[in-house]
C-alpha cells in the first residue's frame, strides 16, 4: 500500500510517498481503507521533533490523527463494525508515534472509530475527530458551558474554534467570536456574534455582555488570554489549547473518549456540527499540505484525499 512517511525529523521535505507493508489486523482492531485524512498542527510539531521528549518515536513514521474511510475487515473482538461500514477515526491512540492516517490502509482499535455521518463528505468527515473532540471536551467538560451562559472564543473561525462555537450554540449558549473581519459572515453562519480581532474587541464584547462573559476559550495564544481578563467577571472560566502557563487557565487537550467521539459525530448527524474544509490535496502532495498548514492560512481545514 502507499503511505506518507518520514525517516527523520525535519521540514516538509522529509515527507515521502512510498510503498509499505499493509498493517496487521489484531483481534480487537479494525482495518480501514482510508478515503481522506486531515492535516493537524500536531502533525507538523511531531514531524519537526518538537514532542520528542514526550512521545516515543520509531522511524519511519506515518503521520496523521484523523481519518474517514470504509471498513475492510474487523477482528473477531470488534463486532461493532463490519466490512463496508463507513467510519471516522481518531487513530493515534497510544503514547508511541509510528502508524498514523496518511496511508491507504489503517488498522486501529475499535474504540477509535465511530460511524461516519452520511451528510458529510469524506473530507469533512476526516476533519471531524481531533478538532471535534478538542472542542467538545473544552465546551462540555473543561468549561462546562451551560444554556444561557455567554462564551467568548478566540480563533472562532479556525478548526477547533469553529467547532467550539457550534457545540456551544447547540447547548444554548450565547457565543461571541473573535476572528478577522473577513470571517464575520462565516461566524454568523455558525451562530456566533463576530466581534472582530482588533484593539476594540474588549469594548465590543462589553457592549454586548456588560456584566462580563461566563467563559473564554482560546485557540490562538499570543497573549489573547491576558486581554480576556478585561471582558470577564469574578467567576469567569478560562481554557486554552495553547496558552496554558497561567494557573487560572484550564488546559485543553483532546483525549480519545469513545462516548465523546460518538457525541461529536451525532451532532454532525443532527446538522449541528459541520467541519469547514478549505483545501483538499492528494496524498502525494502531503508536503505541500504541511507547508500550507504552517502559514495558518485561515481558509478552513486541510485534508488529504486518498484513493478513489
C-alpha positions as a Markdown table, in Angstrom:
| # | Residue | x | y | z |
|---|---|---|---|---|
| 1 | Unk | 0.0 | 0.0 | 0.0 |
| 2 | Unk | 1.0 | 3.6 | -0.4 |
| 3 | Unk | 1.7 | 5.9 | 2.6 |
| 4 | Unk | 3.4 | 9.1 | 3.5 |
| 5 | Unk | 6.4 | 8.5 | 5.8 |
| 6 | Unk | 9.3 | 10.4 | 7.3 |
| 7 | Unk | 12.5 | 8.7 | 8.3 |
| 8 | Unk | 13.9 | 11.6 | 10.4 |
| 9 | Unk | 12.7 | 14.9 | 11.9 |
| 10 | Unk | 12.8 | 18.0 | 9.7 |
| 11 | Unk | 10.7 | 20.2 | 7.5 |
| 12 | Unk | 8.0 | 19.2 | 5.0 |
| 13 | Unk | 10.7 | 18.0 | 2.6 |
| 14 | Unk | 11.3 | 14.9 | 4.8 |
| 15 | Unk | 7.8 | 13.6 | 3.8 |
| 16 | Unk | 7.9 | 10.8 | 1.2 |
| 17 | Unk | 5.3 | 8.8 | -0.6 |
| 18 | Unk | 6.4 | 5.2 | -0.5 |
| 19 | Unk | 5.1 | 1.6 | -0.7 |
| 20 | Unk | 4.9 | 0.0 | 2.7 |
| 21 | Unk | 3.6 | -3.3 | 4.1 |
| 22 | Unk | -0.1 | -3.2 | 5.0 |
| 23 | Unk | -0.8 | -3.1 | 8.7 |
| 24 | Unk | -1.7 | -6.3 | 10.5 |
| 25 | Unk | -5.1 | -6.8 | 12.0 |
| 26 | Unk | -5.3 | -7.6 | 15.7 |
| 27 | Unk | -8.1 | -9.5 | 17.3 |
| 28 | Unk | -9.9 | -6.3 | 18.6 |
| 29 | Unk | -8.9 | -3.9 | 15.8 |
| 30 | Unk | -10.4 | -2.8 | 12.6 |
| 31 | Unk | -8.8 | -2.4 | 9.2 |
| 32 | Unk | -10.0 | 0.7 | 7.4 |
| 33 | Unk | -9.4 | 1.7 | 3.7 |
| 34 | Unk | -8.8 | 5.4 | 4.1 |
| 35 | Unk | -10.6 | 7.8 | 1.8 |
| 36 | Unk | -9.4 | 11.1 | 3.5 |
| 37 | Unk | -7.1 | 12.2 | 6.2 |
| 38 | Unk | -7.0 | 15.6 | 7.9 |
| 39 | Unk | -3.8 | 17.6 | 8.4 |
| 40 | Unk | -3.5 | 18.9 | 12.0 |
| 41 | Unk | -1.0 | 21.3 | 13.7 |
| 42 | Unk | 0.1 | 18.3 | 15.8 |
| 43 | Unk | 1.3 | 16.6 | 12.6 |
| 44 | Unk | 3.7 | 19.4 | 12.0 |
| 45 | Unk | 5.0 | 19.6 | 15.6 |
| 46 | Unk | 5.7 | 15.8 | 15.6 |
| 47 | Unk | 7.4 | 15.9 | 12.2 |
| 48 | Unk | 9.7 | 18.7 | 13.4 |
| 49 | Unk | 10.6 | 16.7 | 16.6 |
| 50 | Unk | 9.1 | 19.2 | 18.9 |
| 51 | Unk | 7.4 | 16.5 | 21.1 |
| 52 | Unk | 10.4 | 14.1 | 21.0 |
| 53 | Unk | 10.8 | 14.5 | 24.8 |
| 54 | Unk | 7.3 | 13.3 | 25.5 |
| 55 | Unk | 6.4 | 10.8 | 22.7 |
| 56 | Unk | 8.2 | 7.6 | 21.8 |
| 57 | Unk | 9.1 | 7.8 | 18.1 |
| 58 | Unk | 10.0 | 4.8 | 15.9 |
| 59 | Unk | 11.1 | 5.6 | 12.4 |
| 60 | Unk | 9.8 | 5.5 | 9.8 |
| 61 | Unk | 6.7 | 7.4 | 10.9 |
| 62 | Unk | 3.4 | 7.6 | 9.1 |
| 63 | Unk | 1.8 | 10.9 | 10.3 |
| 64 | Unk | -1.8 | 11.7 | 10.8 |
| 65 | Unk | -4.5 | 11.6 | 13.5 |
| 66 | Unk | -7.8 | 11.8 | 11.7 |
| 67 | Unk | -9.3 | 9.5 | 9.0 |
| 68 | Unk | -12.5 | 8.8 | 7.2 |
| 69 | Unk | -12.9 | 5.6 | 5.3 |
| 70 | Unk | -14.5 | 2.2 | 4.8 |
| 71 | Unk | -14.1 | -0.9 | 7.0 |
| 72 | Unk | -12.1 | -3.5 | 5.1 |
| 73 | Unk | -12.1 | -6.1 | 7.8 |
| 74 | Unk | -12.9 | -6.3 | 11.5 |
| 75 | Unk | -11.2 | -8.6 | 14.0 |
| 76 | Unk | -13.3 | -11.2 | 15.9 |
| 77 | Unk | -13.1 | -8.9 | 19.0 |
| 78 | Unk | -14.5 | -5.9 | 17.2 |
| 79 | Unk | -18.2 | -6.9 | 16.4 |
| 80 | Unk | -19.2 | -3.2 | 16.3 |
| 81 | Unk | -18.2 | -2.9 | 12.7 |
| 82 | Unk | -18.5 | -4.9 | 9.5 |
| 83 | Unk | -16.8 | -4.7 | 6.1 |
| 84 | Unk | -18.4 | -1.9 | 4.1 |
| 85 | Unk | -19.2 | 0.3 | 7.1 |
| 86 | Unk | -18.3 | 3.9 | 6.6 |
| 87 | Unk | -16.4 | 5.3 | 9.6 |
| 88 | Unk | -14.4 | 8.2 | 11.0 |
| 89 | Unk | -11.4 | 7.6 | 13.3 |
| 90 | Unk | -9.0 | 9.2 | 15.8 |
| 91 | Unk | -6.3 | 6.7 | 15.0 |
| 92 | Unk | -3.3 | 7.8 | 17.0 |
| 93 | Unk | -4.3 | 6.5 | 20.4 |
| 94 | Unk | -1.1 | 5.5 | 22.1 |
| 95 | Unk | 1.9 | 7.2 | 23.6 |
| 96 | Unk | 4.1 | 5.9 | 20.8 |
| 97 | Unk | 4.3 | 7.7 | 17.4 |
| 98 | Unk | 4.6 | 5.5 | 14.4 |
| 99 | Unk | 1.5 | 4.5 | 12.4 |
| 100 | Unk | -0.9 | 7.3 | 11.5 |
| 101 | Unk | -3.6 | 8.1 | 9.0 |
| 102 | Unk | -1.7 | 9.3 | 5.9 |
| 103 | Unk | -2.0 | 5.8 | 4.3 |
| 104 | Unk | -4.3 | 3.8 | 2.1 |
| 105 | Unk | -5.0 | 1.3 | 5.0 |
| 106 | Unk | -5.0 | 1.9 | 8.7 |
| 107 | Unk | -5.5 | -0.7 | 11.5 |
| 108 | Unk | -6.9 | 0.8 | 14.6 |
| 109 | Unk | -8.6 | 0.0 | 17.9 |
| 110 | Unk | -12.3 | -0.4 | 17.6 |
| 111 | Unk | -12.9 | 2.3 | 20.2 |
| 112 | Unk | -11.1 | 4.8 | 18.0 |
| 113 | Unk | -13.9 | 4.6 | 15.4 |
| 114 | Unk | -17.4 | 5.9 | 15.1 |
| 115 | Unk | -19.9 | 5.7 | 12.2 |
| 116 | Unk | -19.4 | 8.4 | 9.5 |
| 117 | Unk | -22.3 | 10.9 | 9.4 |
| 118 | Unk | -23.9 | 10.3 | 6.0 |
| 119 | Unk | -24.4 | 14.0 | 5.4 |
| 120 | Unk | -20.6 | 14.7 | 5.4 |
| 121 | Unk | -18.2 | 14.3 | 2.5 |
| 122 | Unk | -15.2 | 12.1 | 3.1 |
| 123 | Unk | -13.1 | 15.3 | 3.5 |
| 124 | Unk | -15.5 | 16.8 | 6.0 |
| 125 | Unk | -15.7 | 13.6 | 8.0 |
| 126 | Unk | -11.9 | 13.3 | 8.2 |
| 127 | Unk | -11.7 | 16.8 | 9.6 |
| 128 | Unk | -14.1 | 15.9 | 12.5 |
| 129 | Unk | -12.4 | 13.7 | 15.1 |
| 130 | Unk | -9.4 | 15.5 | 16.6 |
| 131 | Unk | -10.7 | 19.1 | 16.3 |
| 132 | Unk | -14.2 | 17.9 | 17.2 |
| 133 | Unk | -13.0 | 16.1 | 20.3 |
| 134 | Unk | -10.9 | 19.1 | 21.4 |
| 135 | Unk | -13.8 | 21.4 | 21.1 |
| 136 | Unk | -16.4 | 19.1 | 22.6 |
| 137 | Unk | -14.3 | 18.3 | 25.6 |
| 138 | Unk | -13.5 | 22.0 | 26.1 |
| 139 | Unk | -17.1 | 23.2 | 25.9 |
| 140 | Unk | -18.9 | 20.3 | 27.7 |
| 141 | Unk | -16.2 | 19.3 | 30.1 |
| 142 | Unk | -13.4 | 21.8 | 30.9 |
| 143 | Unk | -15.6 | 24.9 | 30.7 |
| 144 | Unk | -18.9 | 23.2 | 31.2 |
| 145 | Unk | -20.8 | 25.8 | 29.2 |
| 146 | Unk | -24.5 | 25.8 | 30.2 |
| 147 | Unk | -27.6 | 27.1 | 28.4 |
| 148 | Unk | -28.0 | 30.8 | 28.7 |
| 149 | Unk | -24.3 | 31.4 | 29.5 |
| 150 | Unk | -22.0 | 33.6 | 27.4 |
| 151 | Unk | -18.8 | 32.3 | 25.8 |
| 152 | Unk | -16.0 | 34.2 | 24.1 |
| 153 | Unk | -14.0 | 32.2 | 21.6 |
| 154 | Unk | -10.6 | 33.4 | 20.3 |
| 155 | Unk | -9.8 | 31.9 | 16.9 |
| 156 | Unk | -13.5 | 31.3 | 16.3 |
| 157 | Unk | -13.1 | 30.7 | 12.6 |
| 158 | Unk | -10.4 | 28.1 | 13.0 |
| 159 | Unk | -10.6 | 24.3 | 13.0 |
| 160 | Unk | -11.2 | 23.9 | 16.7 |
| 161 | Unk | -12.7 | 27.3 | 17.4 |
| 162 | Unk | -15.4 | 26.9 | 14.7 |
| 163 | Unk | -16.4 | 23.6 | 16.2 |
| 164 | Unk | -16.4 | 25.0 | 19.7 |
| 165 | Unk | -18.8 | 27.8 | 18.5 |
| 166 | Unk | -21.2 | 25.3 | 17.0 |
| 167 | Unk | -21.1 | 23.0 | 20.1 |
| 168 | Unk | -21.7 | 25.9 | 22.5 |
| 169 | Unk | -24.6 | 27.2 | 20.3 |
| 170 | Unk | -26.1 | 23.7 | 20.3 |
| 171 | Unk | -26.0 | 23.8 | 24.1 |
| 172 | Unk | -28.0 | 27.1 | 24.1 |
| 173 | Unk | -25.1 | 29.4 | 24.9 |
| 174 | Unk | -24.6 | 33.0 | 23.6 |
| 175 | Unk | -21.3 | 32.9 | 21.7 |
| 176 | Unk | -19.1 | 35.8 | 20.7 |
| 177 | Unk | -16.4 | 35.0 | 18.2 |
| 178 | Unk | -13.0 | 36.7 | 17.8 |
| 179 | Unk | -11.8 | 36.5 | 14.2 |
| 180 | Unk | -10.6 | 38.5 | 11.3 |
| 181 | Unk | -13.2 | 40.9 | 9.7 |
| 182 | Unk | -13.5 | 38.8 | 6.6 |
| 183 | Unk | -14.7 | 35.9 | 8.7 |
| 184 | Unk | -17.7 | 37.8 | 10.1 |
| 185 | Unk | -20.2 | 36.1 | 7.8 |
| 186 | Unk | -18.8 | 32.7 | 8.5 |
| 187 | Unk | -19.1 | 33.3 | 12.2 |
| 188 | Unk | -22.7 | 34.5 | 11.9 |
| 189 | Unk | -23.4 | 31.3 | 9.9 |
| 190 | Unk | -22.1 | 29.3 | 12.8 |
| 191 | Unk | -24.3 | 31.1 | 15.2 |
| 192 | Unk | -21.8 | 33.4 | 16.8 |
| 193 | Unk | -21.8 | 37.2 | 17.1 |
| 194 | Unk | -18.5 | 38.4 | 15.4 |
| 195 | Unk | -16.5 | 40.9 | 17.4 |
| 196 | Unk | -13.5 | 41.4 | 15.1 |
| 197 | Unk | -9.9 | 40.9 | 16.2 |
| 198 | Unk | -8.5 | 44.4 | 16.6 |
| 199 | Unk | -7.9 | 46.5 | 19.7 |
| 200 | Unk | -11.6 | 47.3 | 20.1 |
| 201 | Unk | -12.6 | 43.7 | 20.9 |
| 202 | Unk | -12.9 | 44.4 | 24.6 |
| 203 | Unk | -15.2 | 47.4 | 24.0 |
| 204 | Unk | -17.4 | 45.4 | 21.6 |
| 205 | Unk | -17.7 | 42.4 | 24.0 |
| 206 | Unk | -18.5 | 44.7 | 26.9 |
| 207 | Unk | -21.2 | 46.4 | 24.9 |
| 208 | Unk | -22.8 | 43.0 | 24.2 |
| 209 | Unk | -22.3 | 41.4 | 27.6 |
| 210 | Unk | -21.9 | 44.3 | 30.1 |
| 211 | Unk | -21.6 | 42.0 | 33.2 |
| 212 | Unk | -18.8 | 40.1 | 31.6 |
| 213 | Unk | -18.7 | 36.7 | 29.8 |
| 214 | Unk | -19.1 | 33.5 | 31.7 |
| 215 | Unk | -16.4 | 31.6 | 29.8 |
| 216 | Unk | -13.5 | 32.2 | 27.5 |
| 217 | Unk | -12.0 | 29.6 | 25.1 |
| 218 | Unk | -8.6 | 30.5 | 23.5 |
| 219 | Unk | -7.3 | 28.5 | 20.5 |
| 220 | Unk | -4.8 | 31.2 | 19.4 |
| 221 | Unk | -2.4 | 32.0 | 22.2 |
| 222 | Unk | -0.1 | 35.0 | 21.6 |
| 223 | Unk | -1.3 | 36.8 | 24.8 |
| 224 | Unk | -5.1 | 36.6 | 24.0 |
| 225 | Unk | -6.0 | 35.4 | 27.5 |
| 226 | Unk | -4.3 | 38.5 | 29.0 |
| 227 | Unk | -6.8 | 40.6 | 27.1 |
| 228 | Unk | -9.7 | 38.4 | 28.0 |
| 229 | Unk | -9.4 | 39.3 | 31.7 |
| 230 | Unk | -10.9 | 42.7 | 30.8 |
| 231 | Unk | -14.1 | 41.0 | 29.5 |
| 232 | Unk | -14.8 | 38.6 | 32.3 |
| 233 | Unk | -16.2 | 38.7 | 35.8 |
| 234 | Unk | -15.1 | 37.2 | 39.1 |
| 235 | Unk | -16.3 | 33.7 | 38.2 |
| 236 | Unk | -15.4 | 33.6 | 34.6 |
| 237 | Unk | -13.8 | 30.3 | 33.5 |
| 238 | Unk | -10.8 | 30.3 | 31.1 |
| 239 | Unk | -9.5 | 27.5 | 29.0 |
| 240 | Unk | -6.9 | 27.3 | 26.2 |
| 241 | Unk | -5.4 | 24.8 | 23.8 |
| 242 | Unk | -2.2 | 26.9 | 23.5 |
| 243 | Unk | -1.5 | 29.3 | 26.4 |
| 244 | Unk | -1.6 | 27.0 | 29.5 |
| 245 | Unk | 1.0 | 28.6 | 31.7 |
| 246 | Unk | -1.4 | 30.8 | 33.6 |
| 247 | Unk | -2.6 | 28.9 | 36.7 |
| 248 | Unk | -6.1 | 30.4 | 36.3 |
| 249 | Unk | -6.4 | 28.8 | 32.8 |
| 250 | Unk | -7.5 | 25.2 | 32.3 |
| 251 | Unk | -5.6 | 23.4 | 29.5 |
| 252 | Unk | -7.4 | 21.6 | 26.8 |
| 253 | Unk | -6.0 | 18.5 | 25.0 |
| 254 | Unk | -8.1 | 16.0 | 23.0 |
| 255 | Unk | -8.5 | 12.6 | 24.7 |
| 256 | Unk | -9.9 | 9.6 | 23.0 |
| 257 | Unk | -13.1 | 9.0 | 24.9 |
| 258 | Unk | -15.3 | 6.9 | 22.8 |
| 259 | Unk | -18.6 | 8.3 | 24.1 |
| 260 | Unk | -17.3 | 11.8 | 23.3 |
| 261 | Unk | -16.3 | 10.8 | 19.7 |
| 262 | Unk | -19.8 | 9.3 | 19.2 |
| 263 | Unk | -21.4 | 12.5 | 20.7 |
| 264 | Unk | -19.4 | 14.6 | 18.2 |
| 265 | Unk | -20.5 | 12.5 | 15.2 |
| 266 | Unk | -24.1 | 12.6 | 16.5 |
| 267 | Unk | -24.0 | 16.4 | 16.5 |
| 268 | Unk | -22.9 | 16.2 | 12.8 |
| 269 | Unk | -25.7 | 13.8 | 12.1 |
| 270 | Unk | -28.2 | 16.2 | 13.6 |
| 271 | Unk | -26.8 | 19.0 | 11.4 |
| 272 | Unk | -25.5 | 21.0 | 14.4 |
| 273 | Unk | -21.8 | 20.5 | 13.7 |
| 274 | Unk | -20.1 | 20.9 | 10.3 |
| 275 | Unk | -16.3 | 21.0 | 9.8 |
| 276 | Unk | -15.1 | 23.7 | 7.5 |
| 277 | Unk | -12.8 | 22.2 | 4.8 |
| 278 | Unk | -10.9 | 24.8 | 2.8 |
| 279 | Unk | -8.2 | 22.9 | 0.9 |
| 280 | Unk | -8.1 | 19.3 | -0.4 |
| 281 | Unk | -4.9 | 17.8 | -1.8 |
| 282 | Unk | -3.9 | 14.3 | -3.0 |
| 283 | Unk | -1.9 | 12.2 | -0.7 |
| 284 | Unk | 1.2 | 12.7 | -2.8 |
| 285 | Unk | 1.1 | 16.4 | -2.0 |
| 286 | Unk | 1.3 | 16.0 | 1.8 |
| 287 | Unk | 4.5 | 18.1 | 1.9 |
| 288 | Unk | 2.7 | 21.0 | 0.3 |
| 289 | Unk | -0.2 | 20.5 | 2.7 |
| 290 | Unk | 2.2 | 20.8 | 5.6 |
| 291 | Unk | 3.7 | 24.0 | 4.1 |
| 292 | Unk | 0.3 | 25.5 | 3.7 |
| 293 | Unk | -0.7 | 24.5 | 7.3 |
| 294 | Unk | 2.4 | 26.2 | 8.6 |
| 295 | Unk | 1.2 | 29.5 | 7.3 |
| 296 | Unk | -2.0 | 29.4 | 9.4 |
| 297 | Unk | -3.8 | 30.1 | 6.1 |
| 298 | Unk | -7.2 | 30.6 | 7.8 |
| 299 | Unk | -9.1 | 29.1 | 4.9 |
| 300 | Unk | -10.5 | 26.0 | 6.6 |
| 301 | Unk | -9.2 | 22.6 | 7.3 |
| 302 | Unk | -6.6 | 21.0 | 5.0 |
| 303 | Unk | -7.4 | 17.4 | 4.1 |
| 304 | Unk | -5.6 | 14.8 | 2.0 |
| 305 | Unk | -7.7 | 12.8 | -0.4 |
| 306 | Unk | -6.7 | 9.1 | -0.5 |
| 307 | Unk | -7.8 | 6.5 | -3.0 |
| 308 | Unk | -10.8 | 6.7 | -5.3 |
